[in-house]
Amino acid sequence: MAVYGINKEGVEALNQLANDLSNVNNDIADDGKKLKNTVSGLGDALGIYEDQILDVIESVNNVQEKGRESIEQLAGKVRKMATDADAIVSAGLG
């Protein structure tokens, strides 16, 4: 019988990793929105530079959004690994 070298702690670690990836991903999106709002709130003080700064922030947020999709796919794959590993452990093959 094959043994896979995994246990409940490994399953928990995979689940935690998936959750952490999702949380970091959400934090990145929230921080991008906060930055845009902060700069918008400083509009008068920034004068002619406000639009330029907001354009850069928008560009960065768009690039980060593409990266967020990849991170969410990774989190989904890690969740599936955790589910598969849990089934193996539950079957006594860990």
Backbone hydrogen bonds in HBPLUS format (Angstrom, degrees):
<---DONOR---> <-ACCEPTOR-->    atom                        ^
c    i                          cat <-CA-CA->   ^        H-A-AA   ^      H-
h    n   atom  resd res      DA  || num        DHA   H-A  angle D-A-AA Bond
n    s   type  num  typ     dist DA aas  dist angle  dist       angle   num
A0004-TYR N   A0093-LEU O   3.19 MM  89  6.53 160.4  2.23 155.3 161.2     1
A0006-ILE N   A0094-GLY O   3.13 MM  88  4.78 129.9  2.40 117.3 130.9     2
A0010-GLY N   A0007-ASN O   3.00 MM   3  5.23 120.7  2.36 101.5 116.2     3
A0011-VAL N   A0007-ASN O   3.05 MM   4  6.46 151.5  2.13 150.3 158.9     4
A0012-GLU N   A0008-LYS O   2.86 MM   4  6.17 161.4  1.90 153.1 158.0     5
A0013-ALA N   A0009-GLU O   2.86 MM   4  6.08 150.5  1.95 142.9 151.4     6
A0014-LEU N   A0010-GLY O   2.95 MM   4  6.21 154.0  2.02 145.6 152.0     7
A0015-ASN N   A0011-VAL O   2.98 MM   4  6.29 162.2  2.01 152.5 157.2     8
A0016-GLN N   A0012-GLU O   2.86 MM   4  6.08 155.3  1.92 147.0 154.3     9
A0017-LEU N   A0013-ALA O   2.88 MM   4  6.08 156.0  1.94 146.5 153.0    10
A0018-ALA N   A0014-LEU O   2.98 MM   4  6.26 161.5  2.02 151.5 155.9    11
A0019-ASN N   A0015-ASN O   2.99 MM   4  6.24 160.1  2.03 148.0 153.5    12
A0020-ASP N   A0016-GLN O   2.80 MM   4  6.01 160.0  1.84 151.6 157.5    13
A0021-LEU N   A0017-LEU O   2.88 MM   4  6.10 160.0  1.92 153.1 158.0    14
A0022-SER N   A0018-ALA O   3.10 MM   4  6.34 161.0  2.14 146.7 151.5    15
A0023-ASN N   A0019-ASN O   2.87 MM   4  6.12 158.4  1.92 151.3 157.8    16
A0024-VAL N   A0020-ASP O   2.89 MM   4  6.07 168.0  1.91 155.6 158.1    17
A0025-ASN N   A0021-LEU O   2.97 MM   4  6.07 157.4  2.02 144.4 151.4    18
A0026-ASN N   A0022-SER O   2.92 MM   4  6.18 155.7  1.98 148.2 154.1    19
A0027-ASP N   A0023-ASN O   2.86 MM   4  6.10 155.4  1.92 149.1 156.6    20
A0028-ILE N   A0024-VAL O   2.94 MM   4  6.19 153.7  2.01 151.0 157.0    21
A0029-ALA N   A0025-ASN O   3.29 MM   4  6.60 159.6  2.33 145.1 149.5    22
A0030-ASP N   A0026-ASN O   2.93 MM   4  6.19 163.9  1.95 152.9 157.6    23
A0031-ASP N   A0027-ASP O   2.80 MM   4  5.95 160.0  1.84 151.6 157.1    24
A0032-GLY N   A0028-ILE O   3.02 MM   4  6.22 151.9  2.11 145.5 152.6    25
A0033-LYS N   A0029-ALA O   3.14 MM   4  6.45 154.1  2.21 147.0 153.4    26
A0034-LYS N   A0030-ASP O   2.90 MM   4  6.20 157.5  1.95 150.1 156.9    27
A0035-LEU N   A0031-ASP O   2.90 MM   4  6.07 159.9  1.94 148.5 153.6    28
A0036-LYS N   A0032-GLY O   3.10 MM   4  6.30 160.7  2.14 143.2 148.2    29
A0037-ASN N   A0033-LYS O   2.93 MM   4  6.18 161.1  1.96 150.9 156.2    30
A0038-THR N   A0034-LYS O   2.78 MM   4  5.98 154.8  1.85 151.0 158.5    31
A0039-VAL N   A0035-LEU O   2.96 MM   4  6.20 168.2  1.98 154.7 156.9    32
A0040-SER N   A0036-LYS O   2.92 MM   4  6.09 158.8  1.97 146.7 153.5    33
A0041-GLY N   A0037-ASN O   2.91 MM   4  6.08 146.3  2.03 142.2 151.0    34
A0042-LEU N   A0039-VAL O   3.00 MM   3  5.07 140.7  2.16  99.2 111.1    35
A0043-GLY N   A0040-SER O   3.22 MM   3  5.14 161.2  2.26 106.7 108.9    36
A0045-ALA N   A0042-LEU O   2.87 MM   3  5.40 116.9  2.28 117.4 133.4    37
A0046-LEU N   A0042-LEU O   2.96 MM   4  6.11 145.1  2.08 154.1 163.1    38
A0047-GLY N   A0043-GLY O   3.06 MM   4  6.20 132.0  2.30 146.2 157.9    39
A0049-TYR N   A0046-LEU O   3.12 MM   3  5.49 156.1  2.18 136.6 132.6    40
A0050-GLU N   A0047-GLY O   3.26 MM   3  5.91 166.8  2.28 118.8 122.4    41
A0053-ILE N   A0049-TYR O   2.93 MM   4  6.11 166.0  1.95 162.8 166.5    42
A0054-LEU N   A0050-GLU O   2.86 MM   4  6.07 165.1  1.88 157.7 162.3    43
A0055-ASP N   A0051-ASP O   2.91 MM   4  6.05 147.9  2.01 142.7 151.2    44
A0056-VAL N   A0052-GLN O   3.10 MM   4  6.42 154.8  2.17 146.1 152.0    45
A0057-ILE N   A0053-ILE O   2.94 MM   4  6.24 163.5  1.96 154.1 158.8    46
A0058-GLU N   A0054-LEU O   2.87 MM   4  6.03 157.5  1.92 145.5 151.8    47
A0059-SER N   A0055-ASP O   2.96 MM   4  6.18 154.6  2.03 144.4 151.3    48
A0060-VAL N   A0056-VAL O   2.91 MM   4  6.19 162.1  1.94 154.7 159.2    49
A0061-ASN N   A0057-ILE O   2.83 MM   4  6.04 163.7  1.86 153.4 158.2    50
A0062-ASN N   A0058-GLU O   2.93 MM   4  6.12 151.5  2.01 145.0 152.5    51
A0063-VAL N   A0059-SER O   3.07 MM   4  6.36 158.5  2.12 149.7 154.8    52
A0064-GLN N   A0060-VAL O   2.88 MM   4  6.11 162.6  1.91 154.1 159.6    53
A0065-GLU N   A0061-ASN O   2.90 MM   4  6.07 143.5  2.03 140.8 150.6    54
A0066-LYS N   A0062-ASN O   3.28 MM   4  6.63 150.5  2.38 143.3 149.2    55
A0067-GLY N   A0063-VAL O   3.17 MM   4  6.54 156.3  2.23 146.9 153.5    56
A0068-ARG N   A0064-GLN O   2.74 MM   4  5.99 143.9  1.87 146.6 157.9    57
A0069-GLU N   A0065-GLU O   3.20 MM   4  6.50 146.6  2.32 144.0 150.3    58
A0071-ILE N   A0067-GLY O   2.98 MM   4  6.32 157.7  2.03 151.7 158.2    59
A0072-GLU N   A0068-ARG O   2.88 MM   4  6.08 156.3  1.93 150.3 156.5    60
A0073-GLN N   A0069-GLU O   3.01 MM   4  6.25 149.7  2.11 142.9 151.2    61
A0074-LEU N   A0070-SER O   2.92 MM   4  6.20 155.7  1.98 147.0 153.9    62
A0075-ALA N   A0071-ILE O   2.86 MM   4  6.15 158.8  1.90 149.5 155.2    63
A0076-GLY N   A0072-GLU O   2.98 MM   4  6.19 153.6  2.05 142.6 149.5    64
A0077-LYS N   A0073-GLN O   2.97 MM   4  6.28 153.0  2.04 148.1 155.3    65
A0078-VAL N   A0074-LEU O   2.90 MM   4  6.18 157.3  1.95 154.2 160.8    66
A0079-ARG N   A0075-ALA O   2.91 MM   4  6.17 153.3  1.98 146.4 153.9    67
A0080-LYS N   A0076-GLY O   3.02 MM   4  6.30 152.3  2.10 143.5 150.7    68
A0081-MET N   A0077-LYS O   2.91 MM   4  6.22 153.5  1.98 145.9 153.6    69
A0082-ALA N   A0078-VAL O   2.92 MM   4  6.22 154.0  1.99 147.8 154.7    70
A0083-THR N   A0079-ARG O   2.94 MM   4  6.27 154.2  2.01 147.0 153.9    71
A0084-ASP N   A0080-LYS O   2.84 MM   4  6.09 165.1  1.87 155.6 159.3    72
A0085-ALA N   A0081-MET O   2.76 MM   4  5.91 161.8  1.79 151.5 157.3    73
A0086-ASP N   A0082-ALA O   2.84 MM   4  5.95 153.5  1.91 144.2 151.7    74
A0087-ALA N   A0083-THR O   3.06 MM   4  6.32 152.7  2.14 144.8 151.5    75
A0088-ILE N   A0084-ASP O   3.06 MM   4  6.38 152.6  2.13 146.3 153.8    76
A0089-VAL N   A0085-ALA O   2.87 MM   4  6.14 163.9  1.90 154.5 158.6    77
A0090-SER N   A0086-ASP O   2.81 MM   4  5.94 163.3  1.84 149.6 154.9    78
A0091-ALA N   A0087-ALA O   3.00 MM   4  6.11 137.0  2.19 136.3 146.9    79
A0093-LEU N   A0088-ILE O   3.01 MM   5  5.39 160.1  2.05 161.9 155.4    80
A0092-GLY N   A0089-VAL O   2.91 MM   3  5.11 157.5  1.96 108.6 115.1    81
